[in-house]
Amino acid sequence: MKLPLSAVFVLLAYIVAITAFGTWLGRRHSGGVRGYFLGGKSVPWWAIASCIVATETSTLTFIGAPGTSYTGNFSFLQLVLGYVIGRLFVSFFFLPAYFRGEIFTSYEILQRRFGGAVRATSSGIFLLSRTLGDGIRLHAAALVLSVAAGINEWWCILALGLAMILYTEEGGVIATIWTDAIQMLVYLFGALICFVAVANALPGGVMGALEKAAAAGKLTFLNAAFDIHEPYTLWAGVIGGMFLTIATHGTDHYLVQRFLVAKSQKDAQIGLVLSGVLVFAQFVLFLTLGVLLWQFYEGRKFARADEILPTFVASELPGVFTGLILAAIVAAALSPSLNSMASATLRDFYVPYVNPQASEEKQLRLAKRFTVFWGILQIGVAGLARNVESALQAGLAALGYASGPTVGAFALGLFTKNANTTGTMIGMLSGLLVSLSVGLLSPRIFGTPGVAWTWNVFVGAVVTFVVGIAVSAFTRERAAVPAAQ
């Protein structure tokens, strides 16, 4: 269908405004490479919390979470409970290490302990997994616009991708941080508009819909069964969700960069813990919205779960509100990882291996070029991801396979004294191979279904840690420096 003119105006106005604001804000806060990647360490705790929530939410949550409860129930909240526990772990055990001196990327911690090989491997995994994961979430946002506006999905991918590249390349991390804080409010407002619209359209209202949902088992929250093939159980949620959060918030530079811009370690810790409360609340909102849509459509089947909310927005809301919702979905998409990826490319690869004497001016110029480069690659991935059934699960699964070995490497560096470079490298390779073998490749290798994607990080991290300890014990090589305490 074609969007009403009012919806087109609101949507375009938002995209132009947020791009212009991010560009302007970044130019006001220069400060060379340090300003481009660390923002002068000037961000307060409340902005850290907002930025973290906006960063991890994305369009995958906005359309994926309602689709999950529409086709299933509330069991996804078990995973979110693990998210909250994981934040506490990262706050107390990881953040202190990041605030001992000034670093530009999280992988510099691994350099201090194991040297450049482990740092480069972990940073390379980050760049690959972020390109895949964020390309998928860019596709998810484009899908919404395509369904709602009847525009070819490729044009939507290009429009959103170019806007993302423009303000990130010009504004640096400051543009990302403060636009994220604004965009969290925008997409939550959009979710509330959808909630109210669906509630008003239901004859029995919210309570009537929830009563029918409860009778159908759609409000089920806990599943205590121990089934490694089922993604949403209490065990997979708490353990898998905790390890996934340790990966994303404790080692993945995309989110770690959000801590490094904080005024202090205390600001970073408060912002991180508070973000857990906000994330839990917003998932309750999104999942409830999915249940209301299930009642509205009377359980109608959709080709993809990710199409449910966009279909409602396009067909049931007035033009202005349609534009606001689409702007909210765009807001969830435009929380780019491009600045953190440029930071990792420059500081983990170019400077140490290509040109250690690179001037400040040259580093800043290259940082902007790397931003554009990774943005183009994400646009390409978004185009290839158009046949993915569930963008939410696909994005998290891709992240899980790649992140497990990195979590294991950080655990070896932070919590052991005898792990060395050889043991850590072999451990990481083993962690990646095992997690892929028992997960994605299990049907081909073993002829059985693989473990659920929620276990990916746990499997990769544990195998990396155990193999790393074992190999280190049989080699004479010593750790580069004592383990961080």
N, C-alpha and C positions, 0 to 999 in steps of 0.2 A: 504494500500500500504506500501511497505518497503521504508525506508528513504535511500537516496544515502549515500555512505560512507562519503563524505565530510560533509553532514549535521549532521551525527552522531558524527563525530569528533568535529565539532564546538559546538554542544550542550553539549556533555560530557565535553569538555574542559571548557566551561563556568561554568557548575555545580561544577566541581572540583575546579576551580579557585576561585569562589565566596565563596565556603565553606571554602577553605583553608585561604583565605584572612580574612574572618570574624573570624575564629578561632584564627589566628595569631594576629589580631588587638585587640581582646578582651584580650588575654593573656598579651599583652604589657601594657594594662591599667587595672591593678588589683584594689587594693584599697578596698578589702573586700566587705561587703554587700552594702555599699554606692557606691562603684565603679561599682558593678555588676548591680545595679538597677538604679543609677542616673548618672553614668559616670563621677563623679567628677564635675558635673555642668560646663562643658567645651565646649559645642557645640555652634557655632556661628549662627546668624540668617539665613544665606543663606542655611546652612545645615539643620536647622530646617524646612525651607520651603520645601526643596527637600524631606526630610524624610516624612513630612506630606503628600505631594502629592503621594509619592510612597506607603505609608502606606494605604491610603484610596483608591488608584486606583485598585490595584490587577488585577488578571486575569478576574474577573467579569466585569470590565470595558473594558479591552482589547478585549474580545470577545463578551461581552454583549451589549455594546453601539453600535457597528456596526450592531449587530443583531436587536437592537431596531429600528434604522432608516431604515434598510432593510425592515422590516415588517410594519413599521409605518412612522413616520416623525421626525421632529426636536423638537417636543414638550417636549422631555426630558430636553431641555435647561431651561425650566421654573423651573424645580426642581433645576438645577445647580444655577440659579439666587438666589433661596432660600439659597443654600449652602453659597454663598458669603455674604448675609445679616446675616446669622447665625454666620459667623466668626467674623463679626464686633461686634456683641452682646457679644460673648464669650470673645473677646479681651478686651472689656471695663468693663465687669461685673464679669467675672469668673476668669480670669488670676490674677488680683490683690489679690484675696483670696488665690490662690495657692502659691503666693510668700511671704506670711506673715509667716516667719519661714520655716523650712525644713520639708517636708512630703515625704513619700515614695509612697503613693497611694492617688488618688483623694478622696477616701471615708473617709479619716481621717478628712476632712472638716465636714462631717456629724457627726462624733464622737464628735467633739468639741461642736456641737450644740445639738444633740439629744441623744448621747450616743452610746454604742456598738451595740444595736439591729438594729438600722437603718443602721449603717455602714455595719454590717455583711449581712443584707438583700440586700443592694445595691451591695455589692461586690459579693454576691452569684449570683445575677441576671447577673452581668457582666460576671462571669465565665461560666455560663450556655449559655448565648447568644453568647459569643465569641466562645465557643466550637462548637456551631451549625453553626454560620455564617462563621467562618474561615475554618471549615470542608467543607462547601459547596464551598468555593472559592478554596480550595485545590483540590476538585473534578473537578472544572472548568479547572484548569491547567492540570490536568491529562487527562481530556477529549480531550484537544487540542493535547497532545502528542499521545494519543491513536488513534485518527482519522488520524493524520499525519503519524504516524509510523506503524500503524497496529498492535500495541502491546496491549495486554490485559490491560484494564484500571486499574485493581488492581495493576499490576506491576508498572505502572506509579505513582499511588498514593503512593505506598511504597517507591519508589525511591525519589520522591520529599519530602515526609514527613520525611524520615530519614535524608536527607541533611539539611532540615530546623531544625530538632532537634539538629543535630550535632553542627552546628556553633552557634546556639543560646545558647545551654547548655554550650559550651566552652567559648564563647566570651561575653556573657551578653549583656547589652543594648548598649554598644559601638559598638559591632559587628553589631547589628541591625540598629543603626542609620547610620553608614557610608556605610554599604553595601546598605542600602536603597537609599542613595544619589547617589551611582553609578548606581543602578538598575533603577532609574528613567530615567537616560540618556540612558540606554540600551533599555528600552522598548519604549521610545519615538523614538529612532533611528529605532527600529523595525517597529513601526507604520508608520514612514516616508517611509521606504522601501516598505511596502505594498501599501501605497498611490501612490508612483511613479510607482510601477509595474502595479497596476490596471489602472492608468491614461494612461500609455503607451499602454495598451492592448485595450483601447476604441477607436473606429474609429473616433469619434468626439472629443476626448480628454475630459478634465475635464469640460470645459464650455459647450460642447454639452450635456454631461451627466446631468449637473446641470439644463440646460434648460428643458430637458425632465422631470427631477425630479420635477421642479417647476410646470410644466404643469399638472403633476399627483398629485400635492398637497403634495409632500414629503418634501418640504422645509418649510412647515408650522411650525411656531414657537409658536405663541400665540393661546391659546384656552380660551376665557374669560367665557365660560359656567360654571355655578356653579352646578356641578354634583359630589356629594360625592362618587359616584361609579367609576368615571373616574380618573385614577392616574395622568394623565398629563394634568392638567388645570392650568391656571394662579394662581388660589387660592390654589389649592393643592400644586403647585410647590413652591410658595413664602412662604406660611404659613407652609405647611408640610415640605418643604426643609429646612426652617429656624429651625424648631423644631428638625428635624433629625440631623442637624449639631450641634445644642446645645447639643444634646444627645451624638453624637460621639466625638465632639471636646471639649465639655465643661464638661462632666461628665464621659464618658467612659474612664477608666484608660488606655486603649490601646493607645489612642491618647494623653491623658493628660500627660502620661509619657514622650512623645516627648517634651512637654513644660518644664517639671521638670528638664531635662538635660541641658537646655539653660543656657548661661552665666548669663543672667539677665532677669527680666520681660520684659524689652524693646526688647531684642533679641527675646523672645518668641512671643511678640505681632507683631513685624515686620514680622517674619517668618510665623505666622498664616495668616495675611492679605495678604501677597504676595502669599501664597499658593492658596488663592481663585482666584486670577488672573490666575495663572498657570492652575488650575483645569478647569476653564471655557474655556481657550484656548484649552486644550487637549480634552475636550469633543466635541468642535467644530470639531477638527481634526478627532476623532473617529466616530462621527456621519456622517461627510462628507464621510469618508471611506465606511461606510455602504451604503450610497446612490450610490456611485460609483460601489460597488459590486452589488447592485440591477440592475444597468444598464448593468453591465458585464454579469450577469446571466439572464438578461431579466425577472426579477421577478420570477424566478423558485422557487418552494416550497421546503423547507427543513423540515426534521423531527423535528429538533429543531433549533431555531434561533442561538443558541450558536455554531452550527456546520458550519455556513457559512464561517467565516474567516478561521478556520482551514482547511476547504476543499479547499479554494483558495490557501492557503500556500502550502498544500501538493501536489496539482495537477498542479500549474501554475508557481512556482518559481524554479530557478536553485538550485542545492543542497546546495551550500554555503549559499545562501540567505535564504533557508528554515531553515538551522541550526541557522542562526542569528535571524530569526523571532521566532523560537521555544525557543531560548535562551531568547529573549525579553519577551515571555509569561511566561517562568519560572521565570524571574526577577520580573515580576509583582506578581507572586505567593509567592515568597520567601521573604515576608515582614511580618514575623511572629509575632503573639501576645503572643508567649510563655513566653517571659521574663516578660511582664506586668502581665500575668496570674500567673506566679510563685511569683511575687512580691505581688499580692493581696492575694494569698493563704498563704504566709508566714506572711505578716505584718497585714492582716486583720483577720486571723483566728488562725494560729499556735502560734504566739508570744502572742497575748492577751489572748487566751483561753486555750492553751495547755502548753506552757513553756515560761512564761514571762522572765525568767532568762537565756534563751538560749544564749550560747556564740556566738561570731562573727563567729568562725570557723564552729560551728554546723549550724548556719543560712545559711551560704554560701553553705554548703554541701546539706542542704535540698532544697535550692533554685534550685540547679541543678537537683535534683531528681524530684521536682515539674515540672520543665521544660520538662523533659522526659515524665512524666505522662500525662501532658496536650497535648503534641505532639502525643502520642499514641491515646488518645481519639479523637483528630481531624482527625487522619488517619481513625479511625473507622467511624466517621460521613461522611467523604468523600466517603467511600465505600457504605454507605446507601443512599447517595444523587444522585446516578447514574441515577435515573429516573426523576429528576427534569427537568421541561420544560425550565425554564429560571433561570440560576444560579444568574444573577444580581438581579432580582426581588425577588427571594426566599431569598437570603442573606440579602437584605435590609428589607424585610418584617419581618423576624425573629428578626433582630436587633430592629426594630420599636416596636414590642409588648413588648419586655423586657425593653427597654430604657425609655419609657414614664413615668412609675412610678418613676424612678430614677431622671429624669429631674424635676418632680414635687417635689420630696423630696429636691433637691438642691434649687429650687425656694423658698420653705418654709423656708429653712435654711438661705438663703442669703437675702431674701427680706421681711421677716415678723419678728415681734418681739414676737408674742404670740403663734405661733405654738409649739406644744410639741411632745414628743415621741409617745404617744398613738395616737394622731391625725394623725401624719405622717405615722405611720405603717398602720393604718386603711385606710388612704388615698391611700397608695401604693397598698394595696391589692385590693381596689375598682378600682383603675386605671387599674390594670392588668386585672381584671375580665370584666370591661366594654369594654376595647379595644378589648379583645378577643371575647366578645359577639357580638359587632357590626361589627367585622371584620371577622375573620376566622370562627367563630361558628354561624354567623348570618343565613346562610341558614338552619341550623338544628334547631336553636332556634326560629327564627322569620319567616322562610320560604322565606326570601328575600336575595338578594345579599348583601354581606358585604361592608362596606366602603372601598375605595381604600387603598392600603398599605401605600401610601404617607401620610395618615392622622393618622397612628398608634401612632406615638410619641405625636402628638398634643392631641389626645383624652386621652391617658394615663396620660399625664402631667397635663392637665386641670382638669380632674376628681380627680387626686391625690391632686392637690393644693386646689380645692374647698372643697372636703371632709375633707382634713387635717385641713383647717381653721375652718370648721363647728364643727368637733369633738373636736378640741382643745378649742373652745369657751365653750363647755359644760362639760369640764373636769377641775379639779382644778390643775392638774399637770402643773408645770412650765417648760419652756425650760431649758436645761442644762446650757447654757450660752447665753448671749445676741446675737442677730442676727448680722452677719458680715455686715459691712457697706462699 
